[in-house]
Amino acid sequence: MKIATVLYDGECNFCNRWVCFVKSKLKKNEISFFPFNSSKAINMLENYRIVNQESLVYIKHNVVYLKSRAVLKIYKQLQFPYNLLHFLTISPTFLLDFAYNFIAKRRLKLTPKKQCCNV
């Protein structure tokens, strides 16, 4: 049963590769993934009133997490040792979001055009 949802940029190869990695390392198959341009994601963005979305979105129990907090919530659900990254939640959000934004601005240059799997 899927109890969490992740919305991501499906046109970004870095994002697609990261989603492939996450899917392969999940402890349980409890996360649904939808690219922003899918009808399901569009409906969810409208329902949760998320506008100008330029961040990964993680939704669980009607709570929305963005940017670094979304990433850390996802890492918590991965197999060992990847789930250890969840301990970064003790760091201040502004520092984690700085790192998130740094990578997000460069994500299109970080991966080749080839996708790793069918997301």
Number of C-alpha atoms within 10 A of each C-alpha: 8 11 11 18 21 23 25 23 18 18 12 17 20 24 20 22 19 14 21 16 14 18 18 12 18 19 14 12 15 13 20 15 19 21 20 22 13 12 11 13 19 15 12 17 17 10 9 12 9 12 8 7 13 13 18 21 25 25 20 14 8 10 9 15 18 19 20 23 21 18 20 21 20 21 21 17 20 22 15 13 9 15 18 14 16 17 11 13 13 8 9 9 14 10 11 19 16 13 13 17 16 11 14 19 10 11 14 15 13 12 15 9 11 10 15 14 10 8 13
